């Protein structure tokens, strides 16, 4: 969140300065969400989603169960999306490739218990979810979500 497009869309390796700016996204997202009453709970998840289970992540260097469970789950989901989506610096990879990478990083980057549950979810379900979210599945649309669930009424007030 709130990272300049020239950094987000850069096709090559980031400079040290750009990488440092990129690491600010957790705090920037937290600062934005904590001010919205119905998203304050999500703010901590956004702030902690780059923490690693072994303590090597950022911004606080939290370890294991110190990291909120929502952030541990979101870290796996975010990685799944990152690996299976096109990026300026590389093409998307398969769900199987994402599974292998997430399993490889279990215990280091990711909570092994979260990884265990993640691996039980079939690729077909991940693909269905991706299709729904991207609008390729016509059974799902923003019209199906009541304004209250989407937060429209709270934002408007």
C-alpha positions, 0 to 999 in steps of 0.5 A: 500500500502507498508504494510508488508505481515506479517501484511496484512495476519495476521490471528489474531488481530494486535498489537498496533505497527502493527495497527500503521504501518497499518495506514501508508498505506494512506500516503504511497499510497499518496507518491507513487501516487503523483509522477505519473503525471496521478495519482496525482488526485487519490493521494488525494483520497488514502490519505483521504479514511480512514477519517470518515464523523464524523471526527473520521478517519485518517490521518487528522481527516477531517470531512464531506465535508472537505473530498474530494468527491472521498475519500468519495465514495472510502471509501464506495467502499473499505468497500464493497470490504473488507466485501465481500472478504475473509480475513485472519482473517474472511471469506467473507460476503454477499452483503446484510451484507455489505449493512447493515454495510454501512447503520449502519455507515452512518453519522459516517464513511460514507457520508449519501448522498454517502450511499444513492446512494450506496444503490440504486445499486442492488446486482446483479450489484455488483456481475457482477462487481466482476466477471468482475474484478476477471476474472470470466466474460470472456467478460472483460479482460485486453486486452480490455483496451487500453494501454493509459487507463491503464497508460502503456504508461505514466509509460514506458516513 
